[in-house]
Structures are given as structure tokens and as C-alpha cells.
Amino acid sequence: MDIAVTILVKNGERKLREVLSSLANFKEVLLYDTGSTDQTLEIGKSFSNVTIVERLFTGFGPDHNKAASLAKHDWILSLDSDEVLSVALAEEILSLSLDPTCVYSLPFENYYRGKKIRYCGWYPERHVRLYNKKTTQFDNAYLHERIQTGNLKEVALKKPLYHYSYDSISDFLVKMERYSSLFAQQYKGKRQASPWTAWIHGMGAFCKSYFLKKGFLGGYEGFLISSYNAHTAFYKYLKLYEANLLEKK
């Protein structure tokens, strides 16, 4: 059964070539670009099984669904531009007898600067990424979108997906800036926030990551990731506080 791979991307040149190379045996790969200014489009054009669509960003959930609607096939494998299928996972997916009453989850291995991270909630991690678009779709969340599983049965695949979301501290800072702004956009006028609640969320995020999820066992990387989680939570709610103030004017 044919599967279309959809990838939302903006300035994803860092890992995109590796991602697309891991998809060589998939006949249809749809690259849904939302405004890249780096070499993303040139990389995409160098792969014969890749179709590029350029659109404005309207939110992660809606854009995933738009990408799926443009795909020729009903079965959708949804990836990000820093997620690489292992050879074994690609073979496992392509060998499946797919059932439209099921969704399929993939086990993630998360890396920082080439090192597999086993703490801070980064491991174990699993996400539903393979589904039939006639049966379900992503929710409409602007941020932190999910495939709606409802009464569908989840089938857990065994082979790993390699997630290379961060190669440097700068990657953390860029993602923190973008996601905290998107969070404020999504929840302005809907959630309350203040400098005090921002501080509480930041401290809570650090303690959860460093202590409850055993980041302290991860050495430098565990401390760095826990600190990133804390700062992201802090600035999410601080930006929401300012967005709410502007909303009231």
C-alpha cells in the first residue's frame, strides 16, 4: 500500500538532506515549505521523489492537514525536517499491512550534538505519525498539535526514528524564541499569565525535567536541557502576559 510522506519545513537545511535520503524508497514525499530562506528548497529539488509546496504558515495542526490534503495517497507518514528514519524503521513501515482502523506510533531516539539523550523526558518517547487521512487527521492546534486517535487502535512500531532537533545552544535559543511566541499567539485572551506565574512555570519545568525525569543523571546535557525547558516555560508565559496586556488595549 502506498504511503505519502509529508514534511513541514522552514529553514530546515541542517538535516533535510539526511531526512530525505532516509525516504528514498517512498514514492511520494511532499515538502510543505512555509517560507525558507536557506537552501531548503534547493535540497528538496535534488530528490526525484520530492514535491515542493510553498504556503504561508497558519499553525502546525492546520498546515499538517493541508499538506495531507495535497498528497496523492491516503496513508500519511508525517515527519519533521530533523527526523530521520532508520533503515530498519523504513523497512518496517513499508512492510506493514496497513489497517485504516489503526494509527501507528514510532519510537523516537533524541540526540543533542550526536549524543543520545536518555533523560529529561527525551527517552523513552513515542509519537503517532502514520495514519489514514480518510479516518483521522491532526487537531487544529496552532502549537503542540497531535493526530486525533479517538477510538482508533494504536499499533506500536519497533524500530527507531532518529530525532536531531538540537546541535548547539543556538538551536535551543532559536527554538525557544519561536515556540514561546507561537504559544503566546495561541493562548492570548484565553489563558491568564503574569510575571509571577511565568516564574512558577519556569521553576516547575526545571524541577520536573532535572529531578522527576532524572536530568541530573545526564551530566552537562541533562542540566542544559532542563535549563532550556525552564527558560522556554518562563518566556512562554511572560510573552503571554504581554500579549494579554496588548489585547486589552
C-alpha positions as CSV (number, residue, x, y, z in Angstrom):
1,M,0.0,0.0,0.0
2,D,1.4,3.4,-1.0
3,I,2.3,5.9,1.7
4,A,2.8,9.7,1.2
5,V,5.4,11.3,3.5
6,T,4.6,14.9,4.4
7,I,7.2,17.2,5.9
8,L,6.5,20.7,7.3
9,V,9.6,22.8,6.9
10,K,11.1,26.3,7.3
11,N,14.8,26.8,7.0
12,G,15.5,23.1,7.5
13,E,18.7,22.7,5.6
14,R,20.7,21.4,8.6
15,K,19.3,17.9,8.5
16,L,17.0,17.8,5.5
17,R,19.3,16.0,3.1
18,E,19.7,13.2,5.6
19,V,15.9,13.1,6.2
20,L,15.1,12.9,2.5
21,S,17.8,10.3,1.9
22,S,16.2,8.1,4.5
23,L,12.9,8.3,2.4
24,A,14.4,7.1,-0.8
25,N,12.1,4.1,-1.0
26,F,8.9,6.1,-0.6
27,K,7.4,7.1,-3.9
28,E,5.8,10.4,-2.7
29,V,7.4,12.9,-0.4
30,L,5.6,16.2,-0.1
31,L,7.7,19.1,1.3
32,Y,5.4,21.7,2.7
33,D,7.6,24.9,3.0
34,T,6.4,27.9,4.9
35,G,9.0,30.5,3.9
36,S,12.5,29.1,3.8
37,T,15.3,31.5,3.1
38,D,18.2,29.0,3.3
39,Q,19.0,26.0,1.0
40,T,15.9,24.0,1.9
41,L,14.2,24.3,-1.5
42,E,17.3,23.6,-3.4
43,I,17.9,20.4,-1.3
44,G,14.3,19.3,-1.9
45,K,14.6,19.8,-5.6
46,S,17.6,17.5,-5.8
47,F,15.4,14.4,-4.8
48,S,13.3,12.9,-7.6
49,N,10.5,11.7,-5.3
50,V,10.0,15.1,-3.6
51,T,7.2,17.5,-4.5
52,I,7.6,21.0,-3.0
53,V,4.6,23.1,-2.0
54,E,5.1,26.7,-0.7
55,R,2.5,28.2,1.6
56,L,2.2,30.7,4.4
57,F,2.3,29.3,7.9
58,T,-1.1,29.2,9.5
59,G,-0.4,26.9,12.5
60,F,1.1,23.5,12.8
61,G,-2.1,21.5,13.1
62,P,-3.8,23.2,10.1
63,D,-0.7,23.0,8.0
64,H,-0.2,19.3,8.6
65,N,-3.8,18.8,7.4
66,K,-3.3,21.0,4.4
67,A,-0.1,19.0,3.5
68,A,-2.0,15.7,3.8
69,S,-4.9,17.0,1.6
70,L,-2.4,17.7,-1.2
71,A,-0.8,14.3,-1.0
72,K,-1.9,11.7,-3.7
73,H,-2.2,8.8,-1.2
74,D,-4.5,8.3,1.7
75,W,-1.8,6.9,4.1
76,I,0.3,9.7,5.5
77,L,3.6,9.5,7.3
78,S,4.1,12.8,9.0
79,L,7.7,13.9,9.7
80,D,9.6,17.0,10.7
81,S,12.7,18.2,8.9
82,D,15.0,16.9,11.6
83,E,13.6,13.4,11.9
84,V,15.5,10.6,10.1
85,L,14.0,7.2,9.6
86,S,16.5,4.4,10.5
87,V,16.9,1.9,7.6
88,A,15.2,-0.7,9.8
89,L,12.2,1.6,10.5
90,A,11.7,2.4,6.8
91,E,11.7,-1.3,6.0
92,E,9.2,-1.9,8.9
93,I,6.8,0.7,7.7
94,L,6.9,-0.4,4.1
95,S,6.3,-4.0,5.1
96,L,3.1,-3.2,7.0
97,S,-0.3,-4.4,6.1
98,L,-2.0,-1.1,6.9
99,D,-5.4,-1.1,8.6
100,P,-7.4,2.2,8.4
101,T,-8.9,1.4,11.8
102,C,-5.4,1.8,13.2
103,V,-2.8,4.5,13.7
104,Y,0.9,3.7,14.0
105,S,3.3,5.2,16.6
106,L,7.1,5.4,16.1
107,P,9.7,5.2,18.8
108,F,12.0,8.2,19.0
109,E,15.7,8.4,19.8
110,N,16.6,12.0,20.6
111,Y,20.1,13.4,20.1
112,Y,22.0,16.5,21.2
113,R,25.3,17.1,19.3
114,G,25.3,13.5,18.2
115,K,24.7,12.1,21.7
116,K,21.7,10.1,22.5
117,I,19.8,11.6,25.4
118,R,18.2,9.2,27.9
119,Y,16.8,11.6,30.5
120,C,14.7,14.8,30.8
121,G,11.7,13.1,29.3
122,W,13.6,12.7,26.0
123,Y,13.6,8.9,26.4
124,P,11.6,6.8,26.0
125,E,9.4,8.8,23.6
126,R,6.8,7.7,21.1
127,H,4.5,9.6,18.8
128,V,1.7,8.6,16.4
129,R,2.9,9.6,12.9
130,L,1.4,7.2,10.4
131,Y,-2.4,7.4,9.7
132,N,-5.1,7.2,7.1
133,K,-6.3,10.7,6.2
134,K,-9.8,9.3,5.4
135,T,-10.0,8.1,9.0
136,T,-8.4,10.8,11.0
137,Q,-6.3,14.0,10.9
138,F,-4.3,16.4,13.1
139,D,-6.2,18.6,15.5
140,N,-6.2,22.3,14.7
141,A,-3.8,23.4,17.5
142,Y,-1.5,26.2,16.4
143,L,1.2,24.6,18.5
144,H,1.7,21.1,20.1
145,E,-0.5,19.5,17.5
146,R,-1.5,15.8,17.7
147,I,-3.0,13.3,15.4
148,Q,-6.5,12.6,16.7
149,T,-6.7,8.9,17.6
150,G,-10.2,8.7,19.1
151,N,-11.3,5.0,19.0
152,L,-8.6,4.0,16.6
153,K,-6.2,1.3,17.7
154,E,-2.6,2.3,18.2
155,V,0.0,0.0,16.7
156,A,3.5,0.5,18.2
157,L,6.3,0.1,15.7
158,K,9.6,-1.3,17.0
159,K,12.4,0.3,15.0
160,P,13.7,3.8,15.9
161,L,13.3,7.2,14.3
162,Y,16.4,9.5,14.9
163,H,15.5,13.0,16.1
164,Y,18.2,15.6,15.7
165,S,16.4,18.7,17.0
166,Y,19.5,20.4,18.5
167,D,23.1,20.6,17.5
168,S,24.1,23.6,19.6
169,I,23.0,26.1,22.2
170,S,22.0,28.4,19.4
171,D,19.5,25.8,18.2
172,F,17.9,25.8,21.7
173,L,17.7,29.6,21.6
174,V,16.2,29.8,18.2
175,K,13.5,27.2,19.0
176,M,12.8,28.9,22.4
177,E,12.2,32.2,20.7
178,R,9.9,30.8,18.0
179,Y,7.8,28.4,20.2
180,S,7.3,30.9,23.1
181,S,6.0,33.4,20.6
182,L,3.7,30.8,19.0
183,F,2.4,29.9,22.4
184,A,1.6,33.5,23.2
185,Q,-0.3,33.8,19.9
186,Q,-2.3,30.6,20.5
187,Y,-3.4,31.4,24.1
188,K,-3.7,35.2,24.2
189,G,-7.0,36.2,25.6
190,K,-7.7,32.6,26.6
191,R,-5.2,32.0,29.5
192,Q,-4.1,34.2,32.3
193,A,-0.5,34.9,32.9
194,S,1.7,37.2,35.0
195,P,5.4,37.6,35.8
196,W,4.8,35.5,38.9
197,T,3.1,32.6,37.1
198,A,5.9,32.8,34.5
199,W,8.5,32.3,37.2
200,I,6.4,29.4,38.7
201,H,6.1,27.6,35.4
202,G,9.8,28.1,34.7
203,M,10.8,26.7,38.1
204,G,8.3,23.8,37.8
205,A,9.6,22.9,34.3
206,F,13.2,22.8,35.6
207,C,12.3,20.6,38.6
208,K,10.2,18.3,36.6
209,S,13.0,17.8,34.0
210,Y,16.0,17.8,36.3
211,F,14.6,15.8,39.2
212,L,11.5,13.9,38.3
213,K,12.7,13.0,34.8
214,K,16.3,12.4,36.1
215,G,18.1,15.0,34.1
216,F,20.7,15.1,36.9
217,L,21.8,11.7,35.7
218,G,22.6,13.2,32.3
219,G,25.5,15.4,33.3
220,Y,26.0,18.6,31.3
221,E,23.4,17.7,28.7
222,G,20.8,17.0,31.4
223,F,21.4,20.3,33.1
224,L,21.3,22.1,29.7
225,I,18.1,20.6,28.6
226,S,16.4,21.2,32.0
227,S,17.5,24.8,31.9
228,Y,16.2,25.1,28.3
229,N,12.8,23.7,29.4
230,A,12.7,26.2,32.3
231,H,13.6,29.2,30.2
232,T,11.1,28.2,27.5
233,A,8.3,27.9,30.1
234,F,9.2,31.2,31.7
235,Y,9.3,33.1,28.4
236,K,6.1,31.4,27.1
237,Y,4.1,32.8,30.0
238,L,5.9,36.2,30.1
239,K,5.1,36.7,26.4
240,L,1.6,35.6,27.0
241,Y,1.3,38.2,29.8
242,E,2.4,40.9,27.4
243,A,0.2,39.6,24.7
244,N,-2.8,39.8,27.0
245,L,-1.9,43.3,28.0
246,L,-1.9,44.4,24.4
247,E,-5.2,42.5,23.8
248,K,-6.9,44.6,26.4
249,K,-5.8,48.0,24.9
